[in-house]
Amino acid sequence: MDTPKTAQTFPATVELEPGKHAWCACGLSQQQPFCDGTHKSTDFHPVKFIITEKKQVVLCQCKQTKNPPYCDGTHSSL
């Protein structure tokens, strides 16, 4: 698998608690947009990120963003 699977063609808007999070980069996770370990059968690795305060974020689900894990609007051209 050379390219990630497009999980959805729209972003996920989620409210996250402070702490460590892992964004799915392969597109195979059943817990989109978060990693569930499915990538272990691929060359992909999750993108780990830290949130310092509770806030709403917009995470990419098309897996084509140039600013992982955040949506940059790339899905609109797919």
PDB file of N, CA, C and O in Angstrom:
ATOM      1  N   MET A   1       0.859  -1.183   0.000  1.00  0.00           N
ATOM      2  CA  MET A   1       0.000   0.000   0.000  1.00  0.00           C
ATOM      3  C   MET A   1       0.893   1.230   0.000  1.00  0.00           C
ATOM      4  O   MET A   1       1.494   1.568   1.020  1.00  0.00           O
ATOM      5  N   ASP A   2       0.980   1.903  -1.153  1.00  0.00           N
ATOM      6  CA  ASP A   2       1.840   3.078  -1.297  1.00  0.00           C
ATOM      7  C   ASP A   2       1.144   4.382  -0.926  1.00  0.00           C
ATOM      8  O   ASP A   2       1.782   5.329  -0.465  1.00  0.00           O
ATOM      9  N   THR A   3      -0.148   4.420  -1.129  1.00  0.00           N
ATOM     10  CA  THR A   3      -0.903   5.629  -0.801  1.00  0.00           C
ATOM     11  C   THR A   3      -1.960   5.277   0.239  1.00  0.00           C
ATOM     12  O   THR A   3      -2.488   4.165   0.249  1.00  0.00           O
ATOM     13  N   PRO A   4      -2.262   6.229   1.107  1.00  0.00           N
ATOM     14  CA  PRO A   4      -3.272   5.946   2.128  1.00  0.00           C
ATOM     15  C   PRO A   4      -4.663   5.819   1.527  1.00  0.00           C
ATOM     16  O   PRO A   4      -4.959   6.411   0.489  1.00  0.00           O
ATOM     17  N   LYS A   5      -5.502   5.053   2.179  1.00  0.00           N
ATOM     18  CA  LYS A   5      -6.900   4.917   1.775  1.00  0.00           C
ATOM     19  C   LYS A   5      -7.651   6.164   2.234  1.00  0.00           C
ATOM     20  O   LYS A   5      -7.468   6.614   3.365  1.00  0.00           O
ATOM     21  N   THR A   6      -8.480   6.715   1.379  1.00  0.00           N
ATOM     22  CA  THR A   6      -9.325   7.840   1.756  1.00  0.00           C
ATOM     23  C   THR A   6     -10.451   7.306   2.632  1.00  0.00           C
ATOM     24  O   THR A   6     -11.308   6.557   2.163  1.00  0.00           O
ATOM     25  N   ALA A   7     -10.447   7.690   3.892  1.00  0.00           N
ATOM     26  CA  ALA A   7     -11.471   7.219   4.825  1.00  0.00           C
ATOM     27  C   ALA A   7     -12.804   7.910   4.551  1.00  0.00           C
ATOM     28  O   ALA A   7     -13.851   7.262   4.512  1.00  0.00           O
ATOM     29  N   GLN A   8     -12.759   9.229   4.363  1.00  0.00           N
ATOM     30  CA  GLN A   8     -13.945  10.037   4.054  1.00  0.00           C
ATOM     31  C   GLN A   8     -13.492  11.210   3.202  1.00  0.00           C
ATOM     32  O   GLN A   8     -12.313  11.564   3.217  1.00  0.00           O
ATOM     33  N   THR A   9     -14.406  11.818   2.459  1.00  0.00           N
ATOM     34  CA  THR A   9     -14.053  12.995   1.655  1.00  0.00           C
ATOM     35  C   THR A   9     -14.541  14.276   2.327  1.00  0.00           C
ATOM     36  O   THR A   9     -14.867  15.262   1.666  1.00  0.00           O
ATOM     37  N   PHE A  10     -14.580  14.233   3.646  1.00  0.00           N
ATOM     38  CA  PHE A  10     -14.907  15.410   4.444  1.00  0.00           C
ATOM     39  C   PHE A  10     -14.130  15.303   5.753  1.00  0.00           C
ATOM     40  O   PHE A  10     -13.805  14.197   6.185  1.00  0.00           O
ATOM     41  N   PRO A  11     -13.827  16.435   6.389  1.00  0.00           N
ATOM     42  CA  PRO A  11     -13.055  16.402   7.638  1.00  0.00           C
ATOM     43  C   PRO A  11     -13.907  15.991   8.829  1.00  0.00           C
ATOM     44  O   PRO A  11     -15.136  15.979   8.761  1.00  0.00           O
ATOM     45  N   ALA A  12     -13.235  15.659   9.910  1.00  0.00           N
ATOM     46  CA  ALA A  12     -13.912  15.330  11.173  1.00  0.00           C
ATOM     47  C   ALA A  12     -13.688  16.486  12.139  1.00  0.00           C
ATOM     48  O   ALA A  12     -12.547  16.819  12.458  1.00  0.00           O
ATOM     49  N   THR A  13     -14.755  17.087  12.596  1.00  0.00           N
ATOM     50  CA  THR A  13     -14.661  18.133  13.604  1.00  0.00           C
ATOM     51  C   THR A  13     -14.913  17.475  14.949  1.00  0.00           C
ATOM     52  O   THR A  13     -15.995  16.942  15.198  1.00  0.00           O
ATOM     53  N   VAL A  14     -13.911  17.516  15.814  1.00  0.00           N
ATOM     54  CA  VAL A  14     -13.997  16.836  17.102  1.00  0.00           C
ATOM     55  C   VAL A  14     -13.509  17.753  18.222  1.00  0.00           C
ATOM     56  O   VAL A  14     -12.634  18.595  18.019  1.00  0.00           O
ATOM     57  N   GLU A  15     -14.086  17.575  19.395  1.00  0.00           N
ATOM     58  CA  GLU A  15     -13.624  18.293  20.582  1.00  0.00           C
ATOM     59  C   GLU A  15     -12.711  17.348  21.347  1.00  0.00           C
ATOM     60  O   GLU A  15     -13.124  16.266  21.765  1.00  0.00           O
ATOM     61  N   LEU A  16     -11.473  17.768  21.522  1.00  0.00           N
ATOM     62  CA  LEU A  16     -10.476  16.917  22.169  1.00  0.00           C
ATOM     63  C   LEU A  16     -10.106  17.427  23.547  1.00  0.00           C
ATOM     64  O   LEU A  16     -10.007  18.631  23.785  1.00  0.00           O
ATOM     65  N   GLU A  17      -9.907  16.487  24.437  1.00  0.00           N
ATOM     66  CA  GLU A  17      -9.415  16.781  25.773  1.00  0.00           C
ATOM     67  C   GLU A  17      -7.894  16.944  25.704  1.00  0.00           C
ATOM     68  O   GLU A  17      -7.265  16.433  24.777  1.00  0.00           O
ATOM     69  N   PRO A  18      -7.303  17.639  26.656  1.00  0.00           N
ATOM     70  CA  PRO A  18      -5.847  17.756  26.680  1.00  0.00           C
ATOM     71  C   PRO A  18      -5.208  16.373  26.770  1.00  0.00           C
ATOM     72  O   PRO A  18      -5.720  15.474  27.436  1.00  0.00           O
ATOM     73  N   GLY A  19      -4.090  16.230  26.090  1.00  0.00           N
ATOM     74  CA  GLY A  19      -3.362  14.967  26.139  1.00  0.00           C
ATOM     75  C   GLY A  19      -2.803  14.567  24.800  1.00  0.00           C
ATOM     76  O   GLY A  19      -2.797  15.351  23.851  1.00  0.00           O
ATOM     77  N   LYS A  20      -2.327  13.325  24.733  1.00  0.00           N
ATOM     78  CA  LYS A  20      -1.727  12.782  23.525  1.00  0.00           C
ATOM     79  C   LYS A  20      -2.799  12.104  22.684  1.00  0.00           C
ATOM     80  O   LYS A  20      -3.687  11.427  23.202  1.00  0.00           O
ATOM     81  N   HIS A  21      -2.694  12.301  21.373  1.00  0.00           N
ATOM     82  CA  HIS A  21      -3.637  11.714  20.429  1.00  0.00           C
ATOM     83  C   HIS A  21      -2.847  11.152  19.249  1.00  0.00           C
ATOM     84  O   HIS A  21      -1.725  11.586  18.985  1.00  0.00           O
ATOM     85  N   ALA A  22      -3.432  10.186  18.541  1.00  0.00           N
ATOM     86  CA  ALA A  22      -2.781   9.589  17.380  1.00  0.00           C
ATOM     87  C   ALA A  22      -3.752   9.568  16.207  1.00  0.00           C
ATOM     88  O   ALA A  22      -4.777   8.888  16.248  1.00  0.00           O
ATOM     89  N   TRP A  23      -3.423  10.313  15.170  1.00  0.00           N
ATOM     90  CA  TRP A  23      -4.228  10.436  13.963  1.00  0.00           C
ATOM     91  C   TRP A  23      -3.884   9.304  12.999  1.00  0.00           C
ATOM     92  O   TRP A  23      -2.707   9.015  12.786  1.00  0.00           O
ATOM     93  N   CYS A  24      -4.877   8.670  12.425  1.00  0.00           N
ATOM     94  CA  CYS A  24      -4.674   7.599  11.456  1.00  0.00           C
ATOM     95  C   CYS A  24      -4.143   8.187  10.150  1.00  0.00           C
ATOM     96  O   CYS A  24      -4.778   9.059   9.555  1.00  0.00           O
ATOM     97  N   ALA A  25      -2.982   7.712   9.706  1.00  0.00           N
ATOM     98  CA  ALA A  25      -2.389   8.170   8.454  1.00  0.00           C
ATOM     99  C   ALA A  25      -2.640   7.200   7.303  1.00  0.00           C
ATOM    100  O   ALA A  25      -2.509   7.577   6.138  1.00  0.00           O
ATOM    101  N   CYS A  26      -3.002   5.947   7.620  1.00  0.00           N
ATOM    102  CA  CYS A  26      -3.172   4.937   6.569  1.00  0.00           C
ATOM    103  C   CYS A  26      -4.584   4.924   5.982  1.00  0.00           C
ATOM    104  O   CYS A  26      -4.781   4.497   4.844  1.00  0.00           O
ATOM    105  N   GLY A  27      -5.562   5.391   6.756  1.00  0.00           N
ATOM    106  CA  GLY A  27      -6.948   5.397   6.302  1.00  0.00           C
ATOM    107  C   GLY A  27      -7.698   4.106   6.573  1.00  0.00           C
ATOM    108  O   GLY A  27      -8.860   3.983   6.187  1.00  0.00           O
ATOM    109  N   LEU A  28      -7.065   3.142   7.226  1.00  0.00           N
ATOM    110  CA  LEU A  28      -7.686   1.843   7.461  1.00  0.00           C
ATOM    111  C   LEU A  28      -8.360   1.698   8.822  1.00  0.00           C
ATOM    112  O   LEU A  28      -9.125   0.756   9.028  1.00  0.00           O
ATOM    113  N   SER A  29      -8.098   2.593   9.736  1.00  0.00           N
ATOM    114  CA  SER A  29      -8.639   2.508  11.087  1.00  0.00           C
ATOM    115  C   SER A  29     -10.174   2.498  11.090  1.00  0.00           C
ATOM    116  O   SER A  29     -10.810   3.196  10.300  1.00  0.00           O
ATOM    117  N   GLN A  30     -10.742   1.717  11.969  1.00  0.00           N
ATOM    118  CA  GLN A  30     -12.192   1.706  12.162  1.00  0.00           C
ATOM    119  C   GLN A  30     -12.608   2.789  13.159  1.00  0.00           C
ATOM    120  O   GLN A  30     -13.797   2.955  13.433  1.00  0.00           O
ATOM    121  N   GLN A  31     -11.643   3.519  13.695  1.00  0.00           N
ATOM    122  CA  GLN A  31     -11.898   4.574  14.688  1.00  0.00           C
ATOM    123  C   GLN A  31     -11.566   5.953  14.112  1.00  0.00           C
ATOM    124  O   GLN A  31     -11.098   6.824  14.845  1.00  0.00           O
ATOM    125  N   GLN A  32     -11.795   6.164  12.829  1.00  0.00           N
ATOM    126  CA  GLN A  32     -11.452   7.421  12.157  1.00  0.00           C
ATOM    127  C   GLN A  32     -11.965   8.622  12.926  1.00  0.00           C
ATOM    128  O   GLN A  32     -13.077   8.597  13.453  1.00  0.00           O
ATOM    129  N   PRO A  33     -11.163   9.672  12.994  1.00  0.00           N
ATOM    130  CA  PRO A  33      -9.880   9.884  12.336  1.00  0.00           C
ATOM    131  C   PRO A  33      -8.684   9.413  13.164  1.00  0.00           C
ATOM    132  O   PRO A  33      -7.543   9.761  12.860  1.00  0.00           O
ATOM    133  N   PHE A  34      -8.938   8.632  14.197  1.00  0.00           N
ATOM    134  CA  PHE A  34      -7.873   8.215  15.106  1.00  0.00           C
ATOM    135  C   PHE A  34      -7.344   6.822  14.771  1.00  0.00           C
ATOM    136  O   PHE A  34      -8.040   6.003  14.171  1.00  0.00           O
ATOM    137  N   CYS A  35      -6.124   6.579  15.163  1.00  0.00           N
ATOM    138  CA  CYS A  35      -5.445   5.307  14.922  1.00  0.00           C
ATOM    139  C   CYS A  35      -6.007   4.211  15.825  1.00  0.00           C
ATOM    140  O   CYS A  35      -6.265   4.437  17.007  1.00  0.00           O
ATOM    141  N   ASP A  36      -6.194   3.015  15.248  1.00  0.00           N
ATOM    142  CA  ASP A  36      -6.585   1.850  16.050  1.00  0.00           C
ATOM    143  C   ASP A  36      -5.576   0.711  15.908  1.00  0.00           C
ATOM    144  O   ASP A  36      -5.833  -0.408  16.352  1.00  0.00           O
ATOM    145  N   GLY A  37      -4.427   0.997  15.289  1.00  0.00           N
ATOM    146  CA  GLY A  37      -3.373   0.002  15.144  1.00  0.00           C
ATOM    147  C   GLY A  37      -3.414  -0.784  13.845  1.00  0.00           C
ATOM    148  O   GLY A  37      -2.534  -1.610  13.603  1.00  0.00           O
ATOM    149  N   THR A  38      -4.406  -0.550  13.010  1.00  0.00           N
ATOM    150  CA  THR A  38      -4.539  -1.283  11.756  1.00  0.00           C
ATOM    151  C   THR A  38      -3.344  -1.069  10.830  1.00  0.00           C
ATOM    152  O   THR A  38      -3.052  -1.922   9.993  1.00  0.00           O
ATOM    153  N   HIS A  39      -2.665   0.037  10.969  1.00  0.00           N
ATOM    154  CA  HIS A  39      -1.509   0.366  10.114  1.00  0.00           C
ATOM    155  C   HIS A  39      -0.377  -0.651  10.217  1.00  0.00           C
ATOM    156  O   HIS A  39       0.516  -0.657   9.369  1.00  0.00           O
ATOM    157  N   LYS A  40      -0.394  -1.497  11.219  1.00  0.00           N
ATOM    158  CA  LYS A  40       0.711  -2.437  11.443  1.00  0.00           C
ATOM    159  C   LYS A  40       0.943  -3.354  10.253  1.00  0.00           C
ATOM    160  O   LYS A  40       2.025  -3.928  10.126  1.00  0.00           O
ATOM    161  N   SER A  41      -0.044  -3.505   9.378  1.00  0.00           N
ATOM    162  CA  SER A  41       0.123  -4.324   8.176  1.00  0.00           C
ATOM    163  C   SER A  41       0.574  -3.478   6.980  1.00  0.00           C
ATOM    164  O   SER A  41       0.600  -3.959   5.847  1.00  0.00           O
ATOM    165  N   THR A  42       0.931  -2.205   7.242  1.00  0.00           N
ATOM    166  CA  THR A  42       1.341  -1.283   6.179  1.00  0.00           C
ATOM    167  C   THR A  42       2.676  -0.630   6.548  1.00  0.00           C
ATOM    168  O   THR A  42       3.262  -0.929   7.589  1.00  0.00           O
ATOM    169  N   ASP A  43       3.142   0.266   5.674  1.00  0.00           N
ATOM    170  CA  ASP A  43       4.347   1.048   5.951  1.00  0.00           C
ATOM    171  C   ASP A  43       4.007   2.387   6.605  1.00  0.00           C
ATOM    172  O   ASP A  43       4.901   3.196   6.855  1.00  0.00           O
ATOM    173  N   PHE A  44       2.736   2.627   6.880  1.00  0.00           N
ATOM    174  CA  PHE A  44       2.295   3.883   7.478  1.00  0.00           C
ATOM    175  C   PHE A  44       2.434   3.854   8.996  1.00  0.00           C
ATOM    176  O   PHE A  44       2.443   2.791   9.617  1.00  0.00           O
ATOM    177  N   HIS A  45       2.541   5.039   9.571  1.00  0.00           N
ATOM    178  CA  HIS A  45       2.604   5.206  11.022  1.00  0.00           C
ATOM    179  C   HIS A  45       1.654   6.328  11.414  1.00  0.00           C
ATOM    180  O   HIS A  45       1.483   7.281  10.653  1.00  0.00           O
ATOM    181  N   PRO A  46       1.034   6.235  12.582  1.00  0.00           N
ATOM    182  CA  PRO A  46       0.128   7.309  13.003  1.00  0.00           C
ATOM    183  C   PRO A  46       0.896   8.603  13.249  1.00  0.00           C
ATOM    184  O   PRO A  46       2.093   8.585  13.534  1.00  0.00           O
ATOM    185  N   VAL A  47       0.201   9.708  13.138  1.00  0.00           N
ATOM    186  CA  VAL A  47       0.772  11.015  13.465  1.00  0.00           C
ATOM    187  C   VAL A  47       0.341  11.334  14.890  1.00  0.00           C
ATOM    188  O   VAL A  47      -0.842  11.527  15.173  1.00  0.00           O
ATOM    189  N   LYS A  48       1.315  11.385  15.766  1.00  0.00           N
ATOM    190  CA  LYS A  48       1.026  11.681  17.170  1.00  0.00           C
ATOM    191  C   LYS A  48       1.065  13.182  17.383  1.00  0.00           C
ATOM    192  O   LYS A  48       1.934  13.873  16.851  1.00  0.00           O
ATOM    193  N   PHE A  49       0.106  13.687  18.175  1.00  0.00           N
ATOM    194  CA  PHE A  49       0.061  15.119  18.469  1.00  0.00           C
ATOM    195  C   PHE A  49      -0.477  15.329  19.869  1.00  0.00           C
ATOM    196  O   PHE A  49      -1.157  14.468  20.428  1.00  0.00           O
ATOM    197  N   ILE A  50      -0.162  16.487  20.424  1.00  0.00           N
ATOM    198  CA  ILE A  50      -0.552  16.814  21.797  1.00  0.00           C
ATOM    199  C   ILE A  50      -1.473  18.026  21.790  1.00  0.00           C
ATOM    200  O   ILE A  50      -1.208  19.019  21.112  1.00  0.00           O
ATOM    201  N   ILE A  51      -2.540  17.934  22.540  1.00  0.00           N
ATOM    202  CA  ILE A  51      -3.465  19.048  22.752  1.00  0.00           C
ATOM    203  C   ILE A  51      -3.254  19.508  24.194  1.00  0.00           C
ATOM    204  O   ILE A  51      -3.315  18.700  25.121  1.00  0.00           O
ATOM    205  N   THR A  52      -3.005  20.804  24.382  1.00  0.00           N
ATOM    206  CA  THR A  52      -2.690  21.311  25.721  1.00  0.00           C
ATOM    207  C   THR A  52      -3.912  21.806  26.491  1.00  0.00           C
ATOM    208  O   THR A  52      -3.872  21.941  27.714  1.00  0.00           O
ATOM    209  N   GLU A  53      -4.994  22.075  25.769  1.00  0.00           N
ATOM    210  CA  GLU A  53      -6.233  22.490  26.436  1.00  0.00           C
ATOM    211  C   GLU A  53      -7.407  21.963  25.634  1.00  0.00           C
ATOM    212  O   GLU A  53      -7.293  21.767  24.424  1.00  0.00           O
ATOM    213  N   LYS A  54      -8.529  21.733  26.287  1.00  0.00           N
ATOM    214  CA  LYS A  54      -9.718  21.226  25.601  1.00  0.00           C
ATOM    215  C   LYS A  54     -10.088  22.184  24.483  1.00  0.00           C
ATOM    216  O   LYS A  54     -10.256  23.381  24.713  1.00  0.00           O
ATOM    217  N   LYS A  55     -10.219  21.647  23.249  1.00  0.00           N
ATOM    218  CA  LYS A  55     -10.592  22.502  22.130  1.00  0.00           C
ATOM    219  C   LYS A  55     -11.141  21.687  20.977  1.00  0.00           C
ATOM    220  O   LYS A  55     -10.942  20.475  20.901  1.00  0.00           O
ATOM    221  N   GLN A  56     -11.830  22.368  20.085  1.00  0.00           N
ATOM    222  CA  GLN A  56     -12.384  21.759  18.890  1.00  0.00           C
ATOM    223  C   GLN A  56     -11.345  21.867  17.774  1.00  0.00           C
ATOM    224  O   GLN A  56     -10.766  22.931  17.553  1.00  0.00           O
ATOM    225  N   VAL A  57     -11.115  20.748  17.071  1.00  0.00           N
ATOM    226  CA  VAL A  57     -10.166  20.735  15.957  1.00  0.00           C
ATOM    227  C   VAL A  57     -10.839  20.082  14.751  1.00  0.00           C
ATOM    228  O   VAL A  57     -11.817  19.347  14.887  1.00  0.00           O
ATOM    229  N   VAL A  58     -10.293  20.366  13.577  1.00  0.00           N
ATOM    230  CA  VAL A  58     -10.803  19.785  12.333  1.00  0.00           C
ATOM    231  C   VAL A  58      -9.700  18.890  11.775  1.00  0.00           C
ATOM    232  O   VAL A  58      -8.662  19.370  11.319  1.00  0.00           O
ATOM    233  N   LEU A  59      -9.944  17.587  11.820  1.00  0.00           N
ATOM    234  CA  LEU A  59      -8.935  16.611  11.418  1.00  0.00           C
ATOM    235  C   LEU A  59      -9.239  16.038  10.027  1.00  0.00           C
ATOM    236  O   LEU A  59     -10.393  15.796   9.674  1.00  0.00           O
ATOM    237  N   CYS A  60      -8.190  15.834   9.264  1.00  0.00           N
ATOM    238  CA  CYS A  60      -8.289  15.296   7.907  1.00  0.00           C
ATOM    239  C   CYS A  60      -8.742  13.845   7.939  1.00  0.00           C
ATOM    240  O   CYS A  60      -8.303  13.061   8.780  1.00  0.00           O
ATOM    241  N   GLN A  61      -9.623  13.502   7.014  1.00  0.00           N
ATOM    242  CA  GLN A  61     -10.022  12.104   6.834  1.00  0.00           C
ATOM    243  C   GLN A  61      -9.743  11.610   5.421  1.00  0.00           C
ATOM    244  O   GLN A  61      -9.858  10.415   5.152  1.00  0.00           O
ATOM    245  N   CYS A  62      -9.373  12.527   4.503  1.00  0.00           N
ATOM    246  CA  CYS A  62      -9.036  12.087   3.154  1.00  0.00           C
ATOM    247  C   CYS A  62      -7.594  11.586   3.086  1.00  0.00           C
ATOM    248  O   CYS A  62      -7.208  10.912   2.131  1.00  0.00           O
ATOM    249  N   LYS A  63      -6.804  11.921   4.105  1.00  0.00           N
ATOM    250  CA  LYS A  63      -5.411  11.479   4.257  1.00  0.00           C
ATOM    251  C   LYS A  63      -4.460  12.107   3.236  1.00  0.00           C
ATOM    252  O   LYS A  63      -3.352  11.610   3.036  1.00  0.00           O
ATOM    253  N   GLN A  64      -4.890  13.205   2.584  1.00  0.00           N
ATOM    254  CA  GLN A  64      -4.065  13.877   1.587  1.00  0.00           C
ATOM    255  C   GLN A  64      -3.593  15.261   2.053  1.00  0.00           C
ATOM    256  O   GLN A  64      -2.925  15.967   1.297  1.00  0.00           O
ATOM    257  N   THR A  65      -3.928  15.655   3.279  1.00  0.00           N
ATOM    258  CA  THR A  65      -3.565  16.967   3.791  1.00  0.00           C
ATOM    259  C   THR A  65      -2.043  17.186   3.756  1.00  0.00           C
ATOM    260  O   THR A  65      -1.269  16.242   3.910  1.00  0.00           O
ATOM    261  N   LYS A  66      -1.640  18.407   3.558  1.00  0.00           N
ATOM    262  CA  LYS A  66      -0.227  18.775   3.633  1.00  0.00           C
ATOM    263  C   LYS A  66       0.135  19.222   5.048  1.00  0.00           C
ATOM    264  O   LYS A  66       1.285  19.569   5.316  1.00  0.00           O
ATOM    265  N   ASN A  67      -0.856  19.212   5.961  1.00  0.00           N
ATOM    266  CA  ASN A  67      -0.663  19.663   7.336  1.00  0.00           C
ATOM    267  C   ASN A  67      -1.243  18.639   8.322  1.00  0.00           C
ATOM    268  O   ASN A  67      -2.111  18.978   9.126  1.00  0.00           O
ATOM    269  N   PRO A  68      -0.763  17.380   8.260  1.00  0.00           N
ATOM    270  CA  PRO A  68      -1.335  16.363   9.139  1.00  0.00           C
ATOM    271  C   PRO A  68      -1.141  16.696  10.617  1.00  0.00           C
ATOM    272  O   PRO A  68      -0.077  17.182  11.000  1.00  0.00           O
ATOM    273  N   PRO A  69      -2.118  16.452  11.427  1.00  0.00           N
ATOM    274  CA  PRO A  69      -3.360  15.727  11.199  1.00  0.00           C
ATOM    275  C   PRO A  69      -4.523  16.621  10.795  1.00  0.00           C
ATOM    276  O   PRO A  69      -5.653  16.154  10.655  1.00  0.00           O
ATOM    277  N   TYR A  70      -4.248  17.900  10.608  1.00  0.00           N
ATOM    278  CA  TYR A  70      -5.321  18.869  10.408  1.00  0.00           C
ATOM    279  C   TYR A  70      -5.759  18.976   8.947  1.00  0.00           C
ATOM    280  O   TYR A  70      -4.940  18.856   8.036  1.00  0.00           O
ATOM    281  N   CYS A  71      -7.034  19.200   8.736  1.00  0.00           N
ATOM    282  CA  CYS A  71      -7.604  19.373   7.402  1.00  0.00           C
ATOM    283  C   CYS A  71      -7.072  20.669   6.790  1.00  0.00           C
ATOM    284  O   CYS A  71      -7.030  21.704   7.454  1.00  0.00           O
ATOM    285  N   ASP A  72      -6.662  20.604   5.510  1.00  0.00           N
ATOM    286  CA  ASP A  72      -6.242  21.804   4.789  1.00  0.00           C
ATOM    287  C   ASP A  72      -7.125  22.064   3.568  1.00  0.00           C
ATOM    288  O   ASP A  72      -6.805  22.915   2.739  1.00  0.00           O
ATOM    289  N   GLY A  73      -8.244  21.324   3.458  1.00  0.00           N
ATOM    290  CA  GLY A  73      -9.185  21.526   2.369  1.00  0.00           C
ATOM    291  C   GLY A  73      -8.912  20.682   1.138  1.00  0.00           C
ATOM    292  O   GLY A  73      -9.652  20.778   0.158  1.00  0.00           O
ATOM    293  N   THR A  74      -7.881  19.865   1.159  1.00  0.00           N
ATOM    294  CA  THR A  74      -7.526  19.037   0.006  1.00  0.00           C
ATOM    295  C   THR A  74      -8.685  18.152  -0.430  1.00  0.00           C
ATOM    296  O   THR A  74      -8.829  17.875  -1.621  1.00  0.00           O
ATOM    297  N   HIS A  75      -9.514  17.701   0.507  1.00  0.00           N
ATOM    298  CA  HIS A  75     -10.633  16.812   0.180  1.00  0.00           C
ATOM    299  C   HIS A  75     -11.564  17.395  -0.880  1.00  0.00           C
ATOM    300  O   HIS A  75     -12.217  16.650  -1.609  1.00  0.00           O
ATOM    301  N   SER A  76     -11.626  18.716  -0.967  1.00  0.00           N
ATOM    302  CA  SER A  76     -12.549  19.341  -1.913  1.00  0.00           C
ATOM    303  C   SER A  76     -12.112  19.157  -3.365  1.00  0.00           C
ATOM    304  O   SER A  76     -12.900  19.397  -4.279  1.00  0.00           O
ATOM    305  N   SER A  77     -10.871  18.736  -3.588  1.00  0.00           N
ATOM    306  CA  SER A  77     -10.389  18.522  -4.945  1.00  0.00           C
ATOM    307  C   SER A  77     -10.339  17.041  -5.332  1.00  0.00           C
ATOM    308  O   SER A  77      -9.865  16.693  -6.413  1.00  0.00           O
ATOM    309  N   LEU A  78     -10.830  16.178  -4.447  1.00  0.00           N
ATOM    310  CA  LEU A  78     -10.800  14.738  -4.739  1.00  0.00           C
ATOM    311  C   LEU A  78     -12.017  14.297  -5.517  1.00  0.00           C
ATOM    312  O   LEU A  78     -12.147  13.117  -5.843  1.00  0.00           O
TER     313      LEU A  78
END
